[in-house]
Amino acid sequence: MGKEISSLAKVLKRRSIPAITTFTSVIGGSVVYLAVASRLYETSGRLILDEKQISVSQLGRDLSQVPLTTPGGSNPLATQAELIKSQQVLQKAIAQISPPESISTAELSQNLKVKVIPATNILELSYRSPDPDLAAKILNAVSETMVKESADTISSEARSVRQFLEVEVPKQRSRLKIAEVSENIYRKKSGIVSIEEQTKTLVESLATIENQERTLVGELQQTLSRIGDLEQITKAGNLNNAYSAVRGGGDEELRNLRAKLADLEAQVVEARVRFTENHPSLLNLIERRDVLRQLYLQKLALVSPNNRAIAPEKVANDQLSQNLTSQLITQKIERSALENKLKTVQAQRAKLQANLVQLPIKQETLNTLVRQRQEAADSLKLLQSKLEEARIAEAQLISNIRIIAKATVPDTPASPKQSVVLVIASFFGMILAVGVVLLLEALDNTLRDASQAEELLKLPLLGILPRLTATTLKLDSVESFLNDAGLVEPYRMLLKTLEFRCRENLRLIVVSSALSGEGKSIVVSHLATVSAMLSRRTLIIDADLHKPIQHQLFDLTATPGISEVLEKNQSLLEVIRPTAIENLSILTCGELHQHPSQLLESTAMKSLMAEAAAHFDLVIIDTAPLCASIDAATLTQQSHGMVLVTRPNLTRKEVLQKTVSELTENGIPILGGVVNDMTTDVEKYYRNSVYTYQSERRLTTQKVSHTSSDRLESEDVK
């Protein structure tokens, strides 16, 4: 079906009458519709969704601003388009018409169309009505209602914002007051006035204290070093012993007692030398010494702290010892003072460090309070500003929709449109006409073109032969055929294709067709002519003993021919006759036989074919159509193969398929198919109603004149 559509021009030519009838019927129906259909008038207007921010206040500009279209989000134009057809807008528009017309919102919504102009912010409104004045009036009312509706919406939103802000501003003032009080209370409680200044003062004080601490530590180290050295020299233990040693060494009374005690000690030593241990003088001296020593110790204890006497040998008797011991006492006292001062400085440093550590914590809380107070102040300022803007926006009537084109009263009806109806009718008329043609073509089972022939044959397509004119059909004047390259080349291509496809040397081929009238004899004669033109010794054997035609094509007599060779044993070479074409000979049918198949099935026919192949370069055998006889299949077994001729618009598909199937099943070699598209004149000449393949006993021996050819053409037309 697809291939038939590709040749639609040819098909339409064949089926022109039903196609024209169908097309005319559709056009006539459209004309009747135009005559009886009611008239509708259409008017249109345009609105623009304005992006200009014309409000005095920022809030008004924000409320009137057109939102941007986001992928997957809402479309402002589409929203406005739906709003136009809402019940609220339509009812207000109907109420504006003066006097009110008898029209419902449902009818208005049905006839009102809203279209978004691509790549713009423009909405196009259209309305259809039998009354043109009413159409313009209603559409203008809808446009004005949309403008007013937009302004009312913006004003309503501004009013809602104002009412909300009038409630929120006092609340925000209270929040700011609470935040300020909380900040002041915390500042008093934490003692923070200025975080930066207090931090700076603490850091400076801490640095001073740390310097003092380092100085005191150095001085203390020096004092400890001196104390160690003095203790090592003086051998004084603690501070009390040192003090006792100095007092004991510096007291005049103790000094005298030490002198006396030393004198008595000397006397005791001297007495020991002179006297025995029990001598009264020695004992008296020892007693006096002990008494004096006891007195000395008592006196020494009086000058010692806590009345604790030190050993007499530790008393600083000389001036140097007294000075060193005095220095030791001084250094120890200084050490004690330095240690106390260092502890005080370290305590101050720890306190400053603790205050410095606590300062960021206090600052964090203070910062939170300050931020809350600042946020409350900023919010209050913003709310007050927005409140003023809301009051301005509410008072100012603004709309983001403007009318850019008002509806006018239409002069001509919009429906039905004569041109559109006729175009649509023409389109569907052509579609319906083509459908009728295709239906007729589908019901027609004849072969239509070469591609269809190749598909049905399932054999190689050897060639497509052109239509022959009346002057080139018969070969009594061969120049008109041979001088036309457009006619010769397809036959030459067919000959070359046969040679290429034949594995052996191409000598003997059989040409036949499925039905009569497909032009097989014309193909044989012209193919042989082209072969002879190419200097090949070519022989045509007219084996169509039912209705031979080759002798007429070459303007020769039918006898003697193949019948005389097979029945009367005449020599083949004697019976073969040359034609006016060089290298081309013909073996005509001869006298027609009552049983032609008996001749073609004989052994003599096989010998004839072998002898012909031996004496000629190419032998082409013209046989009867396969629908009338199987002579072609019989002769093909003795040849290199059969060439099957088909003709579009004549060959029936089922006959062709059945013929090829039977030949293939019986093992008959088929070289391929040829599509022969003959002219109308030749078709009339070749397809005659009396071509019944009945045997004739005799053929005329006279040459067939041009008048006879014309007669045959007339019979074919009948």
Secondary structure, 3 states (H helix, E strand, C coil): CHHHHHCHHHHHHHCHHHHHHHHHHHHHHHHHHHHHCCCEEEEEEEEEECCCCCCCCHHHHHHHCCCCCCCCCCCHHHHHHHHHCCHHHHHHHHHHCCCCCCCCHHHHHHHEEEEECCCCCEEEEEEEECCHHHHHHHHHHHHHHHHHHHHHHHHHHHHHHHHHHHHHHHHHHHHHHHHHHHHHHHHHHHCCCCHHHHHHHHHHHHHHHHHHHHHHHHHHHHHHHHHHHHHHHHCCCCHHHHHHHHHHHHCHHHHHHHHHHHHHHHHHHHHHHHCCCCCHHHHHHHHHHHHHHHHHHHHHHHHCHHHCCCCHHHCCCCHHHHHHHHHHHHHHHHHHHHHHHHHHHHHHHHHHHHHHHHHHHHHHHHHHHHHHHHHHHHHHHHHHHHHHHHHHHHHCCCCCEEEEECCCCCCCCCECCHHHHHHHHHHHHHHHHHHHHHHHHHHCCECCCHHHHHHHHCCCEEEEECCCCHHHHCCCCCHHHHCCHHHHHHHHHHHHHHHHHCCCCCCEEEEEECCCCCCHHHHHHHHHHHHHHCCCCEEEEECCCCCCCHHHHCCCCCCCCHHHHHHCCCCHHHHCEECCCCCEEEECCCCCCCCHHHHHCCHHHHHHHHHHHHHCCEEEEECCCCCCCCHHHHHHCCCCCEEEEECCCCCEHHHHHHHHHHHHHCCCCEEEEEEECCCHHHHHHHCCCCCCCCCCCCCCCCCCCHHHHHHHHHHHHC
